[in-house]
């Protein structure tokens, strides 16, 4: 099935079939406007952050826009092998550094640092696998993860992707979190959807072959509603700030929904 990160980028790239050239340029312009002089990209504040830098690079890749590679390389290099980073930021460092030539010794050190971090949730395991995909063939669990049906949408989606099989019960739980507003909520019982939950849900569902035709239009409309004049996307309706993370989630949401139209659901092979 290929590397998970490559599948994420490919899915997000389908958004190009929906977005016109001017729209793609405007979104890319917003992403580039968040880059600092040190080569990193801003998060919710003015400082550069590895997490947001990784999303900025992923967004530009999905749009097919040139990436300021040398600046990004210099920024990533400044973190060495990530001795002082938490799990999420270490995986972002790996995903950035692996895009450039690297000595085998540095690669081994990065993997050693990653191995020292545990995974407390399906989402933690998912981000570890994203990084391990690049360092070697990822070790997917031999036994299926228990899908946390009462947990956050992100954890359910992560478990579905890791298990790599069709799960009707998980599908039903995720679809029950789709709202009239056009997005998915972070948990059952929450009224307002957000882009993170929406993007992770549709990516997991399209990867297991769920037919998304019924939600395509309202879901794309929801993502569009979060597009701001700056060219970036906000995380939810009440969010007054756009950032590169949610901008990538918007591209992923739209891309997965376009991708789902090309899927032959009637003839898809599912592991029951």
Helices and strands as residue ranges (DSSP letters): H 4-13, G 14-17, H 21-33, H 50-63, H 69-77, H 87-97, H 104-115, H 122-135, H 153-163, H 168-176, H 195-207, G 213-215, H 216-225, E 233-234, E 242-243, H 244-261, G 265-267
